[in-house]
Every structure is written in C-alpha cells, then in structure tokens.
Amino acid sequence: MALLTTILLALHLLAMNVASAGPLVCVWLHHRGSQGDDTAFRVGRRLARWTLGLLLVGVAVGVGQLAVAWIADDRAYFDALGRFPLRALVHAAGEAGFSLACLGLYAATWDRWRGRAWLHPLAALLAATNLLYHFPPLMIVLGQLTVRPELSAELSITRNIFRPLALRPEILSQVLHFGVASIAMAGLGLMLIARHERSRAAASTAAANRLMSIGAWIALVASLTQLAVGVWVLVSLPLIVRNGLTGDNWLASGLFLLAIVVFCGVLHSLAIVALGDVRDVTVRRSGLLVVCVVFLMVGVLQTSRTIERQRRGNNSPSATSQNRWGLAHFAESSEQNVPVPFSVAN
C-alpha cells in the first residue's frame, strides 16, 4: 500500500506541475504564434491541451489517493482533513472547477482568439495563478497536520488559523519548491512537445530545435533554483526527519542520496539540450531523468513522514469526533463562529 501511495503521489505531482505552470509557457507561445511563428503556435496549442488533460489526470489521481487512504484506514489523514470546515473543502473543489473551466476555454479558443492579445491569455493566467495560489499551501498544510496535528491547537482550521500555518518556514519552503518544480516541468513539457513537432513536420525542424533549447533552458534554470530552495526545505524540516535523511535511517538516506545523484544527471542532461544538442536520445534522457527524480523525492517524502509518525507515536487529535474511518467533520456556527463537530452516520 505504501508503494501504491508513493506512485499515486508522484503521478499527481507530475500532472499538477505541468497543469500549474504550463499555461504560462502557452501564453508566450501564443504570442510568438500571433507574430508569425507557426511552429510555436502549433506547439503551444498542443501544450494547452496537455495542461487541460493533465489537470484532469491530477484531479482523478487525487481522488484515487483519497480512496487509497480510505481503504488503508488512514485515521491520521482523515483526522487532519476533518479539521477543515466543510465549506473550505467545497471552496477548494470550486477553485479546481474554475481552473478547469479556464483551461478548457483557453484550449478551445486557441485558434479562434489568435488576434486577441489580452483576452485569450487572461484565461491561462487565471487558471495558472489560481492553481499555484490555492492548492500547494492547502495540500502541504494538510500533509503536515497529518503527521503533526499539534501544529495548531485549534480544533477547526479556519481561514484565520490557516494563514499563519501556511507562512511557517517548513510549509512556505515546500510551497515555493512546488512552484519552481512546476516551472521546470513546464519547460520539460515544451521540450518534449517541440521534439514531437519536429518529428511530425520536417519543415519546422529549425524552429522546433530552437523551442527545445528554450524549454531546456527554462527547466535548467528552474532546476538550479531548486538547489537553493531544496536547502531551505531541508533545514526547515523537524530535527528527527532531517536526521533520518542524513544517516539515521538507511532507507531515507539511501533514497535521498540517489535522488541527489540523479538530479545531477538531470542538470547535465538539460544543459546539453540547452546548448544545442537536441537529438532525440538526449531529449528523452532528460525527460526520463526528471521523472526518476520526482519518484525518488516522493519516496523520500513518504519515508520521512513514516519516520516522523513512528517517532511521534502516530498521535491524532483527541478532540476530534471520529467515525470508524477517523473522519471528522466540522461546521461553523453562523452566530458565534465557534467550530461545532458533527458526525456522519456509519
């Protein structure tokens, strides 16, 4: 079950990374297309469709993660989820629907709104910023509360409680880590789609090669930025987790070391493509290495959470009202703004 959870989380992150920052690259490609670069226009159209499809995949995999947690009877996860007011969860679902609608509109009007310099990119900007602003903080706070419910003494995580939690260094650093990773994955997506365009239309070889190099530069600069962000994430971790990653736990340390080695390979491979070696083998190798790093780092994350749960005795909030799966729901009193728990019939 732990392996399945790791695979699902890695797939979810890969999909959501591209869906979150991909539209920003699409805006630039659409602008180039409106200036007469037909190759950029075709590549941007395909990337826009990718972002929409991958957002749907990310949502579907997220639902699958929820189902796996339910089957595994993950009480700590549902305890943490139940601390959020029901209206907050409904609002999050609405934000996901809004981003889907914006990306759907953006992809559907790619050709029709080619000459609308501000209206068409607005849909992409709304979708991307909405995803990057709302969901990384929410998901990371949820993950932290699953392992460390004592982060907040409040029973219900209202908006006023959530904001200080999201600004904690260990959470803010991971939010930034996700954002920079999204930019890197968007650059990788541009690189791979441009390679496909080159193989499909020989006449656009030179333009596609140029786009592949640009995509590699985007991914390379973002990956280099991740070095600094990654150090911030590491030093912000609890001491027991940091010790586990640096020698106390052989599995966590081994995965972490292997991820660093593969990450160095990613930097080397992306640099080769960025400097002009855009052969199929180098582009495919870059994509494969990036995916390997994501899976390894998710394995590190899951292992570190297991370490922390074991060290902390896997305690859950005693004040929550649980059903047989550990799920607790909260509603807010409209008059006193006091969280009032209510149970769900089994």
Sequence and secondary structure as in RCSB ss.txt:
>XXXX:A:sequence
MALLTTILLALHLLAMNVASAGPLVCVWLHHRGSQGDDTAFRVGRRLARWTLGLLLVGVAVGVGQLAVAWIADDR
AYFDALGRFPLRALVHAAGEAGFSLACLGLYAATWDRWRGRAWLHPLAALLAATNLLYHFPPLMIVLGQLTVRPE
LSAELSITRNIFRPLALRPEILSQVLHFGVASIAMAGLGLMLIARHERSRAAASTAAANRLMSIGAWIALVASLT
QLAVGVWVLVSLPLIVRNGLTGDNWLASGLFLLAIVVFCGVLHSLAIVALGDVRDVTVRRSGLLVVCVVFLMVGV
LQTSRTIERQRRGNNSPSATSQNRWGLAHFAESSEQNVPVPFSVAN
>XXXX:A:secstr
 HHHHHHHHHHHHHHHHHHHHHHHHHHHHHHHHHTT HHHHHHHHHHHHHHHHHHHHHHHHHHHHHHHHHHTT H
HHHHHHHTS HHHHHHHHHHHHHHHHHHHHHHHTTTTTTT TTHHHHHHHHHHHHHHHHHHHHHHHHHHHHH GG
G   SS  HHHHHHHHTSHHHHHHHHHHHHHHHHHHHHHHHHHHHHHHHH GGGHHHHHHHHHHHHHHHHHHHHH
HHHHHHHHHHHS HHHHHIIIIISHHHHHHHHHHHHHHHHHHHHHHHHHTT   HHHHHHHHHHHHHHHHHHHHH
HHHHHHHHHHHHTT   TTS   TTS  EEEE TTT  EEEE    
